[in-house]
């Protein structure tokens, strides 16, 4: 006998740490003892009763092969060791063992806990689909397949985590995605030796090319249409179970300033909005440092009328410009963090009221000037124009070292900061691909996928940055042919 012995059930119970919700249903059927093992908190009890227990009672000949062939359950697998049994039970499966049979049968009757489909929280859109991914990897794959019906769509399963196993899916279009990129992703996943991975954002950090940089190297998205668009351009997606965001790679610096809304709008509006975002990011990084540099070292560049206003505004401020700027920037960060951690309605009120009250109080108390409050507010707004939360946080942090450089050496300090920043960005890669592509190395054909947006007819080729196998999307000459009804 194999699993019908009491000590075998005890061995499985030990592997499950003697969980109080571990159950063993013993059934006598056709003179044989059938044990059904499961964790009561993880299974669907209706499926257990109707599709497993009742079905076994109705059988004339009970055997593992017969049950495997006839059980009305889709997911079934054979287990041969106690470890395999315990692993299946922890996943919400029920394990069926029969007297005098060495193998056992595991059937999937798991009760998945997941939220319903909702609108995206971190990536809001005016046009386009509003649905977002959820914490269930099965639901997310189903959403993706509804968005991409291409027969070459591949979803490969990988398990990571030494103690807490987690299912990961690598998705790509087989005849589009570069094979080197695909193999690099698989290799990095297979080489991970870690107890657990909590979320896709943690996995992205583990897969990074450069662990010590402040810039995100992989794009995280919760929008199915954005993932579908990226896959069709030759990129790779990585789903992580229990995470509502998907990793997209390889990624460039400019990808973090694009949205799928750029595709849904007309090309003229999309180009303007991209320019506004880039200007907002530029202003967010350099407005406060420019204020500190000019007020500290370069009065001569300020027009006389404006200099008078600034002098009058700063007449009651006892601190140097760098202390004044750092104080206000820190106050803005405190308000932002407090608003993010509080409940939604309270957080919005806190941000608006707190900003107005603290700003006015700081001016009245002589801690800062009116001009700097306007500059810091514009810098904060500029950082929020980045569609990616990670890149927006990076932009906000970059302001502080550049403010210090501006306080030390003025405009020269800002230029030093810009030079160091460019050198750092030029050295970065994402999945081994240049981070600043298509600006460096320069690819004129791919500029339309990053800095500007052109009419649809110019997008007949996929971006060469991703090195797609099949670069052709369509022939624009054929696509643009128009025929009237009377022709």
C-alpha positions as CSV (number, residue, x, y, z in Angstrom):
1,X,0.0,0.0,0.0
2,X,1.1,3.6,-0.6
3,X,-0.8,6.6,0.5
4,X,-3.6,4.8,2.4
5,X,-1.3,4.3,5.4
6,X,-1.9,6.7,8.2
7,X,1.8,7.7,8.4
8,X,1.7,8.9,4.8
9,X,-1.1,11.3,5.6
10,X,0.9,12.4,8.7
11,X,3.9,13.0,6.5
12,X,1.8,15.3,4.3
13,X,0.5,17.0,7.4
14,X,4.0,17.7,8.6
15,X,4.9,19.3,5.3
16,X,1.9,21.5,5.7
17,X,3.2,22.5,9.2
18,X,0.2,20.7,10.8
19,X,-2.2,23.4,9.5
20,X,-5.5,23.3,11.3
21,X,-7.4,23.7,8.0
22,X,-5.8,20.6,6.6
23,X,-8.6,18.0,6.1
24,X,-8.7,14.3,5.1
25,X,-12.0,12.9,3.9
26,X,-11.9,9.1,3.9
27,X,-14.4,7.3,1.6
28,X,-15.0,3.6,1.2
29,X,-16.0,2.9,-2.4
30,X,-16.2,-0.6,-4.1
31,X,-14.3,-2.1,-1.2
32,X,-11.4,0.4,-1.5
33,X,-10.4,3.2,0.8
34,X,-10.2,6.6,-1.0
35,X,-8.5,9.6,0.8
36,X,-9.2,13.1,-0.3
37,X,-6.7,15.6,1.2
38,X,-7.1,19.4,1.0
39,X,-6.9,22.7,2.8
40,X,-10.4,23.8,3.6
41,X,-9.7,27.6,3.4
42,X,-8.3,27.3,-0.2
43,X,-10.9,25.2,-2.0
44,X,-14.3,25.7,-3.5
45,X,-16.5,23.4,-1.3
46,X,-19.2,23.1,-3.9
47,X,-16.7,21.8,-6.5
48,X,-15.4,19.4,-3.8
49,X,-18.8,18.0,-3.0
50,X,-20.4,17.9,-6.5
51,X,-17.4,17.2,-8.8
52,X,-15.2,15.1,-6.5
53,X,-16.9,13.3,-3.6
54,X,-20.2,12.7,-5.3
55,X,-18.5,11.6,-8.5
56,X,-16.3,9.1,-6.7
57,X,-19.4,7.5,-5.0
58,X,-21.0,7.0,-8.3
59,X,-18.1,5.1,-9.9
60,X,-18.3,1.3,-10.3
61,X,-14.5,0.9,-10.7
62,X,-12.4,3.3,-8.7
63,X,-8.8,3.8,-9.9
64,X,-6.5,6.7,-10.5
65,X,-6.4,6.2,-14.3
66,X,-10.2,6.0,-14.4
67,X,-10.7,9.2,-12.3
68,X,-8.1,11.0,-14.3
69,X,-10.0,10.2,-17.4
70,X,-13.5,10.9,-16.2
71,X,-13.5,13.5,-13.4
72,X,-15.4,16.6,-14.6
73,X,-12.6,19.0,-13.7
74,X,-10.3,20.7,-16.2
75,X,-7.0,20.9,-14.4
76,X,-5.7,17.4,-13.2
77,X,-2.2,16.1,-12.6
78,X,-0.5,13.0,-11.2
79,X,1.7,13.2,-8.1
80,X,4.1,10.6,-6.8
81,X,5.8,12.1,-3.8
82,X,4.6,13.7,-0.6
83,X,6.3,17.0,-1.5
84,X,4.3,17.1,-4.8
85,X,1.2,16.4,-2.8
86,X,1.9,19.1,-0.3
87,X,2.7,21.6,-3.0
88,X,-0.5,20.9,-4.8
89,X,-2.6,21.2,-1.6
90,X,-1.0,24.6,-0.8
91,X,-2.1,25.8,-4.2
92,X,-5.7,24.9,-3.5
93,X,-5.8,21.5,-5.1
94,X,-7.4,18.4,-3.7
95,X,-5.3,15.2,-3.6
96,X,-7.0,11.9,-4.2
97,X,-5.2,8.7,-3.1
98,X,-6.6,5.1,-3.5
99,X,-5.7,2.0,-1.5
100,X,-3.1,-0.2,-3.3
101,X,-2.1,2.5,-5.8
102,X,1.3,4.2,-5.8
103,X,0.3,7.3,-7.7
104,X,-2.2,9.9,-6.5
105,X,-4.4,12.4,-8.4
106,X,-4.4,16.1,-7.8
107,X,-7.4,18.1,-9.0
108,X,-7.7,21.9,-9.1
109,X,-10.7,23.1,-7.1
110,X,-9.1,26.3,-5.8
111,X,-11.2,29.2,-4.7
112,X,-9.4,32.2,-6.1
113,X,-9.6,35.5,-4.2
114,X,-9.5,38.4,-6.6
115,X,-11.1,41.7,-7.2
116,X,-13.4,42.6,-10.1
117,X,-12.1,44.5,-13.2
118,X,-11.8,48.2,-12.5
119,X,-10.4,51.4,-13.9
120,X,-6.6,52.0,-13.8
121,X,-5.5,53.9,-10.7
122,X,-2.0,55.1,-11.5
123,X,-2.5,55.6,-15.3
124,X,-5.6,57.6,-16.0
125,X,-6.8,58.1,-19.6
126,X,-9.4,60.3,-21.2
127,X,-9.7,58.3,-24.4
128,X,-9.2,54.5,-24.9
129,X,-10.0,51.4,-22.8
130,X,-10.2,52.1,-19.1
131,X,-9.9,48.4,-17.9
132,X,-6.8,47.5,-15.9
133,X,-5.1,44.3,-14.8
134,X,-5.9,42.6,-11.5
135,X,-3.9,40.6,-9.0
136,X,-4.9,37.3,-10.7
137,X,-2.4,36.1,-13.3
138,X,-5.1,33.9,-15.0
139,X,-7.4,36.9,-15.4
140,X,-4.6,39.0,-16.7
141,X,-3.6,36.4,-19.3
142,X,-7.3,36.2,-20.3
143,X,-7.4,40.0,-20.7
144,X,-4.2,40.0,-22.8
145,X,-5.6,37.2,-25.1
146,X,-8.7,39.3,-25.7
147,X,-6.5,42.2,-26.7
148,X,-4.1,40.1,-28.9
149,X,-5.6,37.3,-30.9
150,X,-2.3,36.7,-32.8
151,X,-1.6,33.0,-33.2
152,X,2.1,33.7,-32.4
153,X,1.4,35.1,-28.9
154,X,3.6,33.0,-26.5
155,X,3.0,32.9,-22.7
156,X,5.7,30.8,-21.0
157,X,5.4,29.8,-17.4
158,X,8.3,30.2,-14.9
159,X,8.3,29.6,-11.2
160,X,10.5,31.7,-8.9
161,X,11.0,31.8,-5.2
162,X,12.8,29.2,-3.0
163,X,10.3,29.2,-0.1
164,X,7.3,31.0,-1.5
165,X,6.8,29.8,-5.1
166,X,5.4,32.4,-7.4
167,X,4.1,31.9,-11.0
168,X,5.6,34.2,-13.6
169,X,4.6,34.4,-17.2
170,X,6.9,35.7,-20.0
171,X,4.8,36.9,-22.9
172,X,5.9,38.0,-26.4
173,X,5.0,37.7,-30.1
174,X,7.2,34.8,-31.3
175,X,7.8,36.1,-34.9
176,X,8.3,39.7,-33.8
177,X,10.3,39.8,-30.5
178,X,14.1,39.5,-30.8
179,X,15.3,36.1,-29.7
180,X,18.3,37.5,-27.8
181,X,15.9,39.7,-25.6
182,X,13.7,36.7,-24.9
183,X,16.6,34.5,-23.9
184,X,18.1,37.2,-21.7
185,X,14.8,37.5,-19.8
186,X,14.5,33.8,-19.3
187,X,18.1,33.5,-18.2
188,X,17.8,36.3,-15.6
189,X,14.6,34.7,-14.2
190,X,16.1,31.2,-14.1
191,X,19.2,32.5,-12.2
192,X,17.2,34.2,-9.4
193,X,17.9,32.6,-6.1
194,X,15.6,34.3,-3.6
195,X,13.1,33.2,-0.9
196,X,10.2,35.2,-2.4
197,X,9.2,37.9,-4.8
198,X,6.4,40.1,-3.4
199,X,5.4,42.1,-6.5
200,X,6.3,42.8,-10.1
201,X,8.1,46.1,-9.0
202,X,10.4,44.0,-6.8
203,X,11.1,41.6,-9.7
204,X,11.9,44.5,-12.0
205,X,14.6,45.6,-9.5
206,X,16.0,42.1,-9.4
207,X,16.2,42.0,-13.2
208,X,17.8,45.5,-13.6
209,X,21.0,46.0,-15.6
210,X,22.2,48.7,-13.1
211,X,21.1,48.2,-9.5
212,X,22.5,51.5,-8.2
213,X,20.9,54.0,-10.6
214,X,17.9,56.1,-9.6
215,X,16.3,55.7,-13.1
216,X,13.8,52.9,-13.7
217,X,15.0,50.6,-16.4
218,X,11.8,48.6,-16.9
219,X,8.3,50.1,-17.5
220,X,5.5,49.0,-15.2
221,X,2.0,49.3,-16.5
222,X,-1.5,48.2,-15.5
223,X,-3.1,49.0,-18.9
224,X,-3.7,46.0,-21.2
225,X,-3.8,48.1,-24.3
226,X,-0.3,49.6,-23.5
227,X,1.1,46.1,-23.0
228,X,-0.5,44.9,-26.3
229,X,0.9,47.9,-28.1
230,X,4.4,47.2,-26.6
231,X,4.3,43.6,-27.6
232,X,3.4,44.4,-31.2
233,X,6.4,46.7,-31.3
234,X,8.7,43.8,-30.4
235,X,8.9,44.1,-26.6
236,X,8.5,41.5,-23.9
237,X,6.0,41.5,-21.0
238,X,6.4,39.8,-17.6
239,X,3.3,38.9,-15.5
240,X,3.7,38.2,-11.8
241,X,1.0,36.4,-9.9
242,X,-0.7,38.5,-7.2
243,X,0.5,41.7,-8.9
244,X,-1.7,44.1,-10.9
245,X,1.2,45.6,-12.9
246,X,3.2,44.1,-15.8
247,X,6.9,44.6,-16.5
248,X,7.6,45.7,-20.1
249,X,11.2,45.4,-21.5
250,X,13.4,46.5,-23.0
251,X,12.5,50.2,-22.3
252,X,14.0,53.5,-23.3
253,X,14.1,56.8,-21.3
254,X,11.5,58.3,-23.6
255,X,9.1,55.4,-23.1
256,X,8.3,56.7,-19.6
257,X,6.9,59.9,-21.1
258,X,4.5,58.2,-23.6
259,X,0.9,57.2,-23.0
260,X,-1.4,55.1,-25.1
261,X,-3.6,58.2,-25.3
262,X,-1.0,59.6,-27.7
263,X,-2.1,56.9,-30.2
264,X,-5.8,57.7,-29.7
265,X,-5.4,61.4,-30.3
266,X,-4.6,63.0,-33.6
267,X,-0.9,63.3,-34.3
268,X,-0.8,67.1,-34.0
269,X,-2.3,67.0,-30.5
270,X,-0.1,64.1,-29.5
271,X,3.1,65.9,-30.5
272,X,2.1,69.0,-28.6
273,X,1.2,67.0,-25.5
274,X,4.5,65.2,-25.6
275,X,6.3,68.5,-25.9
276,X,4.4,69.8,-22.9
277,X,5.4,66.8,-20.9
278,X,9.1,67.2,-21.8
279,X,9.0,70.9,-21.0
280,X,7.2,70.1,-17.7
281,X,10.0,67.6,-16.8
282,X,12.7,70.1,-17.8
283,X,11.0,72.8,-15.7
284,X,10.6,70.4,-12.7
285,X,14.3,69.7,-12.6
286,X,15.8,73.1,-13.4
287,X,13.4,75.9,-12.2
288,X,14.4,75.8,-8.6
289,X,18.1,75.4,-9.2
290,X,18.0,78.3,-11.7
291,X,16.4,80.5,-9.0
292,X,19.1,79.6,-6.5
293,X,21.9,80.2,-9.0
294,X,20.6,83.5,-10.3
295,X,19.7,85.0,-6.9
296,X,23.0,83.8,-5.4
297,X,25.5,84.6,-8.2
298,X,23.9,86.1,-11.4
299,X,21.8,89.1,-10.6
300,X,22.8,90.7,-13.9
301,X,20.7,88.2,-16.0
302,X,17.5,89.4,-14.3
303,X,15.6,92.3,-15.9
304,X,15.6,95.4,-13.7
305,X,11.8,95.5,-13.2
306,X,11.7,91.8,-12.2
307,X,14.8,92.2,-9.9
308,X,12.9,94.9,-8.0
309,X,10.0,92.5,-7.4
310,X,12.3,89.7,-6.3
311,X,14.3,92.0,-4.0
312,X,11.1,93.2,-2.4
313,X,9.8,89.7,-2.0
314,X,13.0,88.5,-0.4
315,X,13.5,91.5,1.9
316,X,12.1,89.8,4.9
317,X,13.7,86.4,4.3
318,X,16.7,85.8,6.6
319,X,17.9,82.6,4.9
320,X,20.1,82.2,1.8
321,X,18.3,81.1,-1.4
322,X,19.5,77.5,-1.1
323,X,18.0,77.0,2.4
324,X,14.8,78.7,1.2
325,X,14.5,76.5,-1.8
326,X,15.3,73.3,0.1
327,X,12.8,74.2,2.8
328,X,10.0,74.7,0.3
329,X,10.9,71.6,-1.8
330,X,10.9,69.5,1.4
331,X,7.5,70.9,2.4
332,X,6.0,70.0,-1.0
333,X,7.4,66.4,-0.7
334,X,5.9,66.1,2.8
335,X,2.5,67.2,1.5
336,X,2.7,64.8,-1.5
337,X,3.6,61.9,0.7
338,X,1.0,62.7,3.3
339,X,-1.7,63.0,0.6
340,X,-0.7,59.7,-0.9
341,X,-0.8,57.8,2.4
342,X,-4.2,59.2,3.6
343,X,-7.6,58.0,2.4
344,X,-8.4,59.5,-1.1
345,X,-10.9,62.2,-0.1
346,X,-8.9,63.2,3.0
347,X,-5.6,63.2,1.0
348,X,-7.0,65.5,-1.7
349,X,-8.2,67.9,0.9
350,X,-4.9,67.7,2.8
351,X,-3.0,68.5,-0.3
352,X,-5.0,71.5,-1.4
353,X,-5.6,73.1,2.1
354,X,-2.2,72.2,3.4
355,X,-0.5,73.7,0.4
356,X,-2.4,77.0,0.6
357,X,-2.2,77.3,4.4
358,X,1.5,76.4,4.7
359,X,2.5,78.5,1.7
360,X,0.8,81.6,2.9
361,X,2.0,81.1,6.5
362,X,5.6,80.6,5.3
363,X,5.5,83.9,3.4
364,X,3.9,85.8,6.3
365,X,6.5,84.4,8.7
366,X,9.4,85.4,6.4
367,X,10.6,81.9,5.7
368,X,10.3,82.2,2.0
369,X,9.3,84.6,-0.8
370,X,6.2,84.7,-3.1
371,X,8.4,84.2,-6.2
372,X,9.9,81.0,-4.9
373,X,6.5,79.6,-4.0
374,X,5.4,80.0,-7.6
375,X,8.5,78.4,-8.9
376,X,8.3,75.4,-6.5
377,X,4.6,75.0,-7.4
378,X,5.4,74.9,-11.1
379,X,8.3,72.4,-10.5
380,X,5.9,70.1,-8.6
381,X,3.3,70.3,-11.4
382,X,6.0,69.6,-14.0
383,X,7.0,66.3,-12.2
384,X,3.3,65.2,-12.2
385,X,3.2,65.4,-16.0
386,X,5.3,62.2,-16.3
387,X,2.8,59.3,-17.0
388,X,5.1,56.9,-15.1
389,X,4.9,57.2,-11.3
390,X,8.5,55.8,-11.0
391,X,9.9,58.4,-13.4
392,X,8.0,61.2,-11.7
393,X,9.5,60.3,-8.4
394,X,13.0,60.1,-10.0
395,X,12.5,63.6,-11.4
396,X,11.5,65.0,-8.0
397,X,14.6,63.6,-6.4
398,X,16.9,64.9,-9.0
399,X,16.1,68.5,-8.1
400,X,17.8,68.3,-4.7
401,X,21.4,67.5,-5.8
402,X,21.1,70.1,-8.7
403,X,19.9,72.7,-6.2
404,X,23.0,72.1,-4.1
405,X,25.3,72.3,-7.2
406,X,23.6,75.6,-8.1
407,X,24.2,76.9,-4.6
408,X,27.9,76.0,-4.8
409,X,28.8,77.2,-8.3
410,X,25.8,78.9,-9.8
411,X,25.1,78.2,-13.5
412,X,28.4,76.4,-13.8
413,X,27.2,74.0,-11.1
414,X,23.9,73.4,-13.0
415,X,25.9,72.6,-16.2
416,X,28.1,70.2,-14.2
417,X,25.0,68.5,-13.0
418,X,23.5,68.3,-16.5
419,X,26.8,66.8,-17.8
420,X,27.0,64.2,-15.1
421,X,23.3,63.3,-15.7
422,X,23.9,62.9,-19.4
423,X,27.0,60.8,-18.9
424,X,25.1,58.6,-16.5
425,X,22.1,58.2,-18.9
426,X,24.5,57.4,-21.8
427,X,25.9,54.5,-19.8
428,X,22.6,53.0,-18.8
429,X,21.0,50.0,-20.6
430,X,17.7,48.2,-20.4
431,X,18.0,44.5,-21.0
432,X,21.3,45.2,-22.7
433,X,19.8,47.8,-25.0
434,X,20.8,51.6,-25.0
435,X,18.6,53.5,-22.6
436,X,18.7,56.8,-24.6
437,X,17.8,55.2,-27.9
438,X,16.9,56.5,-30.5
439,X,18.8,59.6,-29.6
440,X,22.0,57.6,-28.7
441,X,22.8,55.7,-30.8
442,X,20.9,58.0,-33.1
443,X,18.2,56.3,-35.3
444,X,16.3,58.9,-37.3
445,X,13.6,56.4,-38.3
446,X,12.7,55.7,-34.6
447,X,12.4,59.4,-33.6
448,X,8.7,59.2,-34.4
449,X,8.2,56.5,-31.7
450,X,9.7,58.7,-29.0
451,X,10.0,62.5,-29.3
452,X,7.2,63.3,-31.8
453,X,4.1,61.7,-33.2
454,X,3.5,61.6,-37.0
455,X,0.4,60.6,-39.1
456,X,-0.4,56.8,-39.1
457,X,1.0,56.3,-42.6
458,X,4.6,56.8,-41.3
459,X,4.4,53.8,-38.9
460,X,4.7,51.0,-41.4
461,X,7.9,49.9,-39.7
462,X,8.4,48.7,-36.1
463,X,11.0,50.6,-34.1
464,X,14.5,49.2,-34.8
465,X,15.5,49.9,-31.2
466,X,13.7,46.6,-30.2
467,X,15.4,44.7,-33.0
468,X,12.2,42.9,-34.1
469,X,12.4,39.9,-36.3
470,X,9.6,41.1,-38.5
471,X,9.9,44.9,-38.8
472,X,7.1,45.4,-41.3
473,X,3.7,46.4,-39.9
474,X,1.9,47.4,-43.1
475,X,2.5,49.0,-46.5
476,X,1.3,52.6,-46.1
477,X,0.8,53.0,-49.8
478,X,-1.7,50.1,-49.8
479,X,-3.3,51.2,-46.5
480,X,-3.9,54.7,-47.7
481,X,-5.6,53.8,-50.9
482,X,-9.2,55.1,-50.9
483,X,-12.0,54.0,-53.2
484,X,-15.3,55.7,-53.5
485,X,-18.5,53.7,-53.6
486,X,-19.1,54.5,-57.2
487,X,-15.7,53.3,-58.5
